[in-house]
């Protein structure tokens, strides 16, 4: 009986701590609001927001690379938002060979986006970089049509 109680207590503690580890920080929640605000502008042009997002904290000069599967014939906007500590973000897209994919760019301090229409279906990589500013919460989302 003691073993069962000990096991249950361990499991409950693990679940409680694991859930807290997955919770987003206030900075990440604020950054997500900025990213969604930017992505909302593209929704006015018929773009639909993809499920899922990435959030984290980036320091100046630090990047996060996110793998995405894209389909030929679709158009995409990759949007990133950050908290006020960030002064300049960059969003870039690369193909499976690491070559940059040309697209339309938007950059306005705590917001950045890249719009593309890819010619080939496959895995691509989005790089979000904090170019200027202090460490900040950052969020990445993307839209398609």
C-alpha positions in Angstrom: 0.0 0.0 0.0 2.9 2.4 0.8 4.4 1.7 -2.6 1.1 2.6 -4.4 0.8 5.8 -2.4 4.4 6.7 -3.1 4.0 5.9 -6.8 0.8 8.0 -7.0 2.4 10.9 -5.3 5.4 10.8 -7.6 3.2 10.7 -10.7 1.1 13.6 -9.5 4.2 15.6 -8.7 5.7 14.8 -12.1 2.5 15.9 -13.9 2.3 19.1 -11.9 5.9 20.1 -12.6 5.7 18.9 -16.2 2.6 21.1 -16.8 4.4 24.1 -15.4 7.4 23.5 -17.6 5.1 23.7 -20.7 3.4 26.9 -19.6 4.4 30.1 -21.5 5.9 33.0 -19.7 4.3 36.4 -19.7 6.9 37.6 -22.2 6.0 34.8 -24.6 2.3 35.5 -24.2 2.9 39.2 -25.0 5.0 38.2 -28.0 2.3 35.9 -29.3 -0.2 38.8 -29.1 2.2 40.9 -31.3 2.7 38.0 -33.8 -1.0 37.4 -34.0 -1.7 41.1 -34.6 0.7 41.1 -37.5 -0.7 37.8 -38.9 -4.2 39.3 -38.6 -3.3 41.9 -41.3 -2.6 39.0 -43.7 -6.0 37.5 -42.8 -7.6 40.5 -44.4 -6.0 39.3 -47.7 -7.5 35.8 -47.3 -4.6 34.1 -45.5 -5.5 31.5 -42.9 -3.5 31.0 -39.7 -1.9 27.6 -39.3 -2.3 25.7 -36.1 0.6 25.9 -33.8 3.3 28.4 -33.0 6.8 28.7 -31.5 7.6 30.9 -28.5 10.8 31.4 -26.7 13.3 34.0 -25.5 16.1 35.2 -27.9 19.1 37.3 -27.1 20.7 39.8 -29.5 22.2 37.9 -32.4 20.5 34.7 -31.5 18.3 32.7 -33.9 15.7 30.0 -33.9 15.2 27.8 -36.9 11.8 26.2 -37.4 11.1 23.4 -39.9 7.9 23.8 -41.9 6.3 21.7 -44.7 5.1 23.9 -47.6 3.1 23.1 -50.7 3.7 24.3 -54.2 1.0 26.7 -55.4 0.3 28.1 -51.9 1.3 31.5 -50.7 2.6 31.9 -47.2 3.4 34.7 -44.7 5.8 33.9 -41.8 5.3 36.4 -39.0 7.2 37.0 -35.8 6.5 39.3 -32.9 8.5 40.2 -29.8 8.2 42.2 -26.6 9.3 45.8 -26.4 12.9 44.8 -25.4 13.4 43.7 -29.0 14.4 46.5 -31.3 14.7 44.6 -34.6 13.6 41.2 -35.7 14.3 39.3 -38.9 12.4 36.4 -40.6 14.1 34.5 -43.4 13.1 31.4 -45.3 15.5 28.7 -46.7 14.9 25.7 -48.8 16.0 22.1 -48.0 19.5 22.8 -49.4 19.9 25.9 -47.2 19.5 28.4 -50.0 17.5 31.6 -49.2 14.0 31.8 -50.7 13.3 35.2 -52.1 10.1 36.9 -50.9 8.4 40.0 -49.8 9.8 41.4 -46.5 8.2 43.4 -43.7 10.1 44.8 -40.7 8.9 47.2 -38.1 10.9 47.0 -34.8 9.1 44.3 -32.7 7.4 42.8 -35.8 8.9 41.1 -38.9 7.4 38.9 -41.7 8.3 37.3 -45.0 5.8 36.5 -47.7 6.5 33.8 -50.3 4.9 31.5 -52.9 7.0 28.4 -53.2 7.5 26.5 -56.5 8.2 23.1 -54.9 6.5 21.2 -52.1 8.7 20.0 -49.3 10.5 20.9 -46.1 11.6 24.5 -45.6 13.3 26.3 -42.7 12.3 29.6 -41.2 14.9 31.5 -39.3 13.8 34.1 -36.7 16.6 36.3 -35.5 16.7 39.1 -32.9 19.1 41.5 -34.6 18.9 44.4 -32.1 17.8 44.9 -28.5 17.9 43.1 -25.2 16.8 39.5 -24.6 13.1 39.3 -25.4 10.1 37.0 -25.7 9.5 36.1 -29.3 6.7 34.2 -31.1 6.5 32.8 -34.6 3.3 31.9 -36.5 2.5 31.4 -40.2 -0.4 31.8 -42.5 -1.3 30.3 -46.0 -3.7 30.6 -48.8 
